[in-house]
Amino acid sequence: MNATTHAVFGVAAFAGASLFVGVEPPVWTYPAAVVAAWLPDADNPRSRLGNGLSKMKNPLLNAITRPISWLLQTASFILVRAVGHRTLTHSLLGLFLFALPIYFFLGAFPALQIALMSGAASHIVADALNTRGVPLLWPLGPTFRIIPGGFKSGGVIELAVAICVMAAAGYAIYLLHPLVRTTIGLVQPI
């Protein structure tokens, strides 16, 4: 899957999880869900986060993003050399290791916890739709696919799936935020 599809899945999973637990998340938590949806690909030096942040044209932004970018590139290099791409970061073990610090250090921010966990989990679900699948039980088991054979990443089917997931995310956000309903002038859902 590409970064845009992962971002859409992250927002949709976050909105759905927020609906499920009955939390109206603050708007600032949605970008956290997007970044969390990109995190499992940090083990790929060519990914959105693994490649670091782009050089900004604004010198102030560039001064801020360069150290973060260097850290992301270093982490990506270490991960890909140590365990390879689509191994630890695409498994239940990786998700558990990601959840531990979130649980212990972000307990005061339940919406942020939900954003980070649902975003990261959505990445694994999205990648389980394509032909390569995910090693859900890494290092023990074989790859797992939701659809037998999966579909090719970057193709027309991925675009169609992303559009459907985006529609579901839009509806969930509509249900979650009363301001969205009043802004677009639609009636209350039944």
VENLIN-V764390 format. One line per field, one symbol per residue. phi: phi as a letter, one per 40 degrees, with the letter a starting at -180 (. if undefined). psi: psi as a letter, one per 40 degrees, with the letter a starting at -180 (. if undefined). burial: I if it has 24 or more other ideal C-beta (glycine too) atoms within 12 Angstrom, else O. A space follows every 10 residues. Layout:
BEGIN
phi->???
psi->???
burial->???
END
This chain:
BEGIN
phi->.ccccccccc cccccccccc cgbccccccc ccccccccdd cccbcccdcc cgccccccdc cccccdcccc cccccccccc ccbgcfbdcb bccccccccd ccccbbdcbc ccdccccccc cccccccccc ccgbcdbdcc bccbbcbdgg bccgcccccc cccccccccc cccdccbdcc ccccgccccc
psi->iidddddddd dddddddddd efhhiideed dddddddddd eeeheeiddd eiiihidhdd dddddddddd dddddddddd ddeiifcdef iddddddddd ddddefdegd dddddddddd dddddddedi ddaigdfhed aiihidhhda ihheaddddd dddddddddd ddddddhddd dddefiiii.
burial->IIIIIIIIII IIIIIIIIIO OOOOIOOOII OIIIIIIIII IIIIOOIIII OIIOOOOOOO OOOOOOOOIO OIIOIIOOII OOIOIIIIII IIOIIOOIOO OIOOOOOOOO IIIIIIIIII IIIIIIIIII OOIIIIOIOO OOIIOOOOOI IOIOOOOIOO IIOOIOOIIO OIIIOIIOOO OOOOOOOOOO
END
